[in-house]
C-alpha cells in the first residue's frame, strides 16, 4: 500500500467498517483512507481494531477503532454512536464481519450453524440498522461483503451458503425500502482471496489444496485484496451513483464453472483431518 494518501474520491466522508481488523475489510479500510475518508473500524477484538486504525494513522490517514460484537445490537449501536462523536455522520457503512469453518451439514450442530447465521446475516442487519439513524442520507452508501457461496451451493458450506444468500436478499430489500431516504445498498461477492485468514481455514492442505482450488477458477488464480478493495471503492463512490440493490460477483469466473472442485477439496480436507 502506498504511504501517500490521496484525498480524492471520498474526501471528508466517514466510513464505518465492521470486521476491518484484518483481511479483506482491513484492506478496504486502508483503500478508503487513501481516498480521504475518515475510518471507524469496529470488531470484537479491541486490540486488533486499535492496531489497524494505528496503521492507517501512521500513513497519514484518519482512523479509530471501536470494540463491539455485530451479534449484539445494543453494543453495536453504542459503538456507532461513539464513532459518530469522533468523525461525524456516517456516509459509508460496510458490513464485513463474517465467520466460517468447514463442516458437513450432517455433522454440524444447530449452535454451530446458528453461529454463522448470527455473525453474517444477523450481524449485517444489525450493522445497517445501527447505521440508519446516523447516516448522512442524501448520499449514503451501504455495502455488504457476501461470498460466491450465496449463489453457488458448496459442499461443507451449508451454513455459509444460507447466511450469504440471506445477506444478498436483505441488501436487495433494503435497496427498495431505503432508496427514498437517499441510501444506496449493494453487496460484493468475492471468490477465493489470497493471503487471508479465511482462505487459510478453507484450504488447510497448503499448496495441494490451493492447486485444486485454483483449478476450478477460469483465471487460475485467487483475487488480491486490493482488487476487492477497489471494487468496494467504486461501489461507494459517485461513479456508481445509480447502482442500487446489486450484488457484484468478483471470483475470476469460478461461479460459472460451479462449486464441485472447491467442495471436493473441502470434503477431502475433512476426511484427512
C-alpha positions as CSV (number, residue, x, y, z in Angstrom):
1,X,0.0,0.0,0.0
2,X,1.3,3.5,-0.9
3,X,2.4,5.6,2.0
4,X,1.0,8.7,0.3
5,X,-2.7,9.3,1.0
6,X,-4.6,10.9,-1.9
7,X,-7.7,12.7,-0.6
8,X,-9.9,12.4,-3.7
9,X,-13.0,10.2,-4.2
10,X,-14.1,10.1,-0.6
11,X,-12.7,13.3,0.8
12,X,-14.4,14.3,4.1
13,X,-16.6,11.2,4.2
14,X,-16.9,9.0,7.3
15,X,-16.8,5.2,6.6
16,X,-17.7,2.7,9.3
17,X,-16.4,-0.8,8.5
18,X,-17.1,-3.9,10.6
19,X,-14.6,-6.8,10.6
20,X,-11.8,-4.5,9.4
21,X,-9.2,-5.6,12.0
22,X,-7.8,-7.9,9.4
23,X,-8.1,-9.4,5.9
24,X,-10.3,-8.0,3.1
25,X,-12.1,-5.5,5.2
26,X,-8.8,-4.1,6.6
27,X,-7.6,-3.5,3.0
28,X,-10.9,-1.8,2.2
29,X,-10.4,0.5,5.2
30,X,-6.9,1.3,4.0
31,X,-8.1,2.0,0.5
32,X,-10.9,4.3,1.6
33,X,-8.5,6.2,3.9
34,X,-6.2,6.7,0.9
35,X,-9.1,8.4,-0.8
36,X,-9.7,10.8,2.0
37,X,-12.3,9.0,4.2
38,X,-12.3,9.1,8.0
39,X,-12.4,5.4,9.1
40,X,-14.1,3.8,12.0
41,X,-13.1,0.2,12.5
42,X,-15.5,-2.0,14.5
43,X,-14.8,-5.5,15.6
44,X,-14.9,-7.9,18.6
45,X,-11.2,-7.6,19.3
46,X,-10.4,-4.2,20.6
47,X,-6.6,-4.7,20.2
48,X,-6.9,-5.7,16.5
49,X,-9.2,-2.7,15.8
50,X,-6.8,-0.3,17.5
51,X,-3.8,-1.7,15.7
52,X,-5.5,-1.5,12.3
53,X,-6.5,2.1,12.9
54,X,-3.0,3.0,14.2
55,X,-1.5,1.6,10.9
56,X,-3.8,3.9,8.9
57,X,-2.9,6.9,11.1
58,X,0.8,6.1,10.7
59,X,0.5,6.6,7.0
60,X,-1.3,9.9,7.3
61,X,-5.0,8.8,7.4
62,X,-7.7,9.4,9.9
63,X,-8.9,6.3,11.7
64,X,-10.0,5.0,15.1
65,X,-11.1,1.6,16.5
66,X,-14.2,0.7,18.4
67,X,-15.0,-2.7,20.0
68,X,-18.4,-4.3,19.5
69,X,-19.8,-7.7,18.5
70,X,-22.1,-7.4,15.5
71,X,-24.4,-10.0,17.1
72,X,-25.1,-7.7,20.0
73,X,-27.4,-4.9,18.6
74,X,-27.2,-2.6,21.6
75,X,-23.4,-2.8,21.9
76,X,-23.0,-2.2,18.2
77,X,-25.3,0.8,18.3
78,X,-23.3,2.2,21.1
79,X,-20.1,1.8,19.0
80,X,-21.7,3.5,16.1
81,X,-22.7,6.4,18.4
82,X,-19.1,6.7,19.6
83,X,-17.7,6.6,16.1
84,X,-20.0,9.4,15.0
85,X,-19.0,11.5,18.0
86,X,-15.4,11.1,16.7
87,X,-15.9,11.6,13.0
88,X,-19.5,12.9,12.4
89,X,-22.4,11.4,10.5
90,X,-22.0,8.2,8.5
91,X,-21.6,8.4,4.7
92,X,-20.5,4.8,4.1
93,X,-21.2,1.7,6.1
94,X,-19.6,-1.6,5.2
95,X,-20.9,-4.9,6.9
96,X,-17.8,-7.1,6.6
97,X,-17.8,-9.2,9.8
98,X,-18.1,-12.9,9.0
99,X,-17.5,-16.4,10.3
100,X,-16.7,-19.7,8.6
101,X,-15.5,-23.2,9.1
102,X,-15.5,-26.4,7.1
103,X,-18.2,-28.9,8.1
104,X,-20.8,-31.2,6.5
105,X,-24.4,-30.4,7.4
106,X,-24.9,-33.9,8.9
107,X,-22.0,-33.3,11.3
108,X,-22.9,-29.8,12.3
109,X,-24.8,-28.8,15.5
110,X,-27.6,-26.4,15.5
111,X,-25.5,-24.0,17.5
112,X,-22.6,-24.2,15.0
113,X,-25.0,-23.4,12.1
114,X,-26.6,-20.6,14.1
115,X,-23.2,-19.0,14.9
116,X,-22.5,-18.2,11.2
117,X,-26.1,-17.1,10.6
118,X,-25.8,-14.8,13.6
119,X,-22.4,-13.3,12.7
120,X,-23.0,-13.0,8.9
121,X,-26.7,-12.4,8.4
122,X,-28.0,-11.0,11.7
123,X,-24.7,-9.1,12.0
124,X,-25.3,-7.4,8.7
125,X,-28.8,-6.5,9.6
126,X,-27.6,-5.1,13.0
127,X,-24.9,-3.1,11.3
128,X,-27.1,-1.5,8.7
129,X,-29.9,-0.9,11.3
130,X,-27.4,0.8,13.7
131,X,-26.2,3.0,10.8
132,X,-29.6,4.1,9.6
133,X,-30.4,6.9,12.1
134,X,-26.8,8.2,11.8
135,X,-26.5,8.3,8.0
136,X,-25.9,11.5,6.0
137,X,-28.7,10.2,3.9
138,X,-28.5,12.5,0.9
139,X,-25.5,10.4,-0.3
140,X,-25.2,7.4,2.0
141,X,-23.9,4.1,0.9
142,X,-24.3,0.7,2.5
143,X,-22.2,-2.2,1.3
144,X,-22.3,-5.9,2.4
145,X,-19.4,-8.3,1.9
146,X,-21.0,-11.5,0.8
147,X,-19.4,-14.5,-1.0
148,X,-19.9,-16.7,-4.0
149,X,-21.4,-19.4,-1.8
150,X,-24.5,-17.2,-1.7
151,X,-25.5,-18.5,-5.2
152,X,-23.1,-21.4,-5.7
153,X,-24.1,-24.4,-3.5
154,X,-20.9,-25.7,-2.0
155,X,-20.3,-28.9,0.0
156,X,-19.2,-28.4,3.6
157,X,-20.5,-24.8,3.5
158,X,-24.3,-25.1,4.1
159,X,-24.1,-22.6,6.9
160,X,-22.2,-20.0,4.8
161,X,-24.4,-20.6,1.7
162,X,-27.5,-19.9,3.8
163,X,-26.1,-16.9,5.6
164,X,-24.7,-15.2,2.4
165,X,-27.9,-15.9,0.4
166,X,-29.8,-14.2,3.2
167,X,-27.5,-11.2,3.2
168,X,-28.0,-10.7,-0.5
169,X,-31.8,-10.8,-0.3
170,X,-31.6,-8.4,2.7
171,X,-29.5,-6.0,0.5
172,X,-32.0,-6.1,-2.3
173,X,-34.9,-5.4,0.1
174,X,-33.2,-2.5,1.8
175,X,-32.3,-1.0,-1.6
176,X,-36.1,-0.7,-2.1
177,X,-37.1,0.4,1.3
178,X,-34.3,2.9,1.9
179,X,-33.8,4.4,-1.5
180,X,-36.3,7.2,-0.9
181,X,-34.0,8.2,2.1
182,X,-31.1,8.8,-0.3
183,X,-29.4,5.5,0.7
184,X,-27.9,3.1,-1.8
185,X,-27.4,-0.6,-0.7
186,X,-25.3,-3.1,-2.6
187,X,-23.1,-6.1,-2.0
188,X,-19.9,-7.7,-3.3
189,X,-19.5,-11.5,-3.6
190,X,-15.8,-12.4,-3.7
191,X,-14.5,-15.9,-4.5
192,X,-11.2,-17.1,-3.0
193,X,-8.9,-14.2,-1.9
194,X,-5.2,-14.7,-1.4
195,X,-3.4,-14.0,1.9
196,X,-6.4,-14.0,4.1
197,X,-7.1,-15.9,7.3
198,X,-10.4,-17.2,5.9
199,X,-8.8,-18.9,3.0
200,X,-6.2,-20.5,5.2
201,X,-9.0,-22.1,7.1
202,X,-10.7,-23.2,3.8
203,X,-7.5,-24.6,2.2
204,X,-5.8,-26.3,5.2
205,X,-3.8,-28.6,2.9
206,X,-1.4,-25.8,1.8
207,X,-0.1,-25.9,-1.8
208,X,-2.0,-29.0,-2.7
209,X,-5.3,-27.5,-1.6
210,X,-4.6,-24.3,-3.4
211,X,-3.8,-26.2,-6.6
212,X,-7.1,-28.0,-6.6
213,X,-8.9,-24.8,-5.7
214,X,-7.4,-22.7,-8.4
215,X,-8.1,-25.5,-11.0
216,X,-11.8,-24.6,-10.5
217,X,-11.3,-20.9,-11.4
218,X,-11.0,-20.0,-15.1
219,X,-8.4,-17.3,-14.4
220,X,-6.4,-19.9,-12.4
221,X,-5.6,-17.5,-9.6
222,X,-7.3,-16.1,-6.4
223,X,-8.2,-12.5,-6.1
224,X,-5.9,-10.0,-4.5
225,X,-7.2,-8.0,-1.5
226,X,-6.5,-4.8,-3.5
227,X,-8.9,-6.0,-6.2
228,X,-11.7,-6.4,-3.7
229,X,-11.0,-3.0,-2.1
230,X,-11.0,-1.3,-5.5
231,X,-14.5,-2.8,-6.3
232,X,-15.8,-1.6,-2.9
233,X,-14.4,1.8,-3.5
234,X,-16.1,2.0,-6.9
235,X,-19.5,1.0,-5.5
236,X,-19.3,3.5,-2.6
237,X,-18.1,6.4,-4.9
238,X,-20.1,8.8,-7.0
239,X,-19.1,6.8,-10.1
240,X,-21.7,4.2,-9.0
241,X,-24.4,6.7,-8.1
242,X,-27.2,4.8,-10.0
243,X,-26.2,1.3,-8.8
244,X,-28.6,0.2,-6.1
245,X,-29.7,-3.3,-4.9
246,X,-26.9,-5.0,-6.9
247,X,-24.6,-7.9,-6.0
248,X,-21.3,-7.8,-7.9
249,X,-19.5,-11.1,-8.1
250,X,-15.7,-10.9,-8.2
251,X,-14.4,-14.5,-8.5
252,X,-12.4,-14.8,-11.7
253,X,-15.3,-16.8,-13.2
254,X,-15.4,-19.5,-10.6
255,X,-19.2,-19.5,-10.2
256,X,-19.6,-20.1,-13.9
257,X,-17.9,-23.4,-13.6
258,X,-19.7,-24.4,-10.4
259,X,-18.5,-25.4,-6.9
260,X,-17.5,-29.1,-7.4
261,X,-13.7,-28.6,-7.3
262,X,-14.0,-26.4,-4.3
263,X,-16.5,-28.6,-2.5
264,X,-14.5,-31.8,-3.2
265,X,-11.4,-30.2,-1.8
266,X,-13.2,-29.2,1.4
267,X,-14.6,-32.7,1.8
268,X,-11.2,-34.2,1.3
269,X,-9.7,-31.9,3.9
270,X,-12.3,-33.1,6.4
271,X,-11.5,-36.7,5.7
272,X,-7.8,-36.2,6.2
273,X,-8.1,-34.1,9.3
